[in-house]
């Protein structure tokens, strides 16, 4: 098995960025992955992890798929884009910059979200992932292809917003991995659990339309609602596309 691509998503539910490499450290997720999230303005922007039900998330707001985020690790600047066009850039920890980004995103999301959005941070050592844990996610491209065949359409794997996409394993093999270790390049992971999916995966990342009955098809054709696995980093290393992925037993 090998890694095909690496991705992070600086703002929850927004399209992210493709990485040339990822430095992994024990007990940490990808650096600056899901660092921020938009929430309805009335919820306030107090930092801290919160469930997706309290965020502006794709499961409820398909319009979010029009937005993408890039993060500058060195300078701390966040760039927001709408349909490929830059709409705001700044350091979210600066009040004026954050207000500019909130206004720009709010205009894009106005039809669905309503009275504006606030940009909030996960906080030190936290990530705005669906589970309150510093995991990385892996998705098997063969499983995505199998689901696409069942749906009768080609699925963009990015609708599953994984950190690592891999090939070389049979479809759904990863569902048997929890409790095992993975050698990911020179890093080591422990697979924690399969990822149960929600309606966010039914949104096309290119068109922002709900165009695939992912949950119904997973349940009826495959007997589960899973796609991919969460894993905890237990041994440090730097991973690049093309890195080998090996499965072992938990000692």
Secondary structure, DSSP 8 states (H G I E B T S, - for coil): -EEEEEEE-SBTTSB-EEES-EEE-TT--STTTT-EEEEEGGG----S---GGGS--TTT-GGGGGEEEEE-TTT--EEEEETTEEEEEE-TTSHHHHHHHHHHHHHHHHHHH-S-EEEEE--TT---SSSSS--EEEEEHHHHHHHHHHHTS---GGGG--SEEEESS-TTGGGG-TTEEEEETTEEEEEEEEEE--GGGGB-TTT--B---HHHHIIIIISS-EEEEEEEEEE-EEE-TT-BEEEEE--
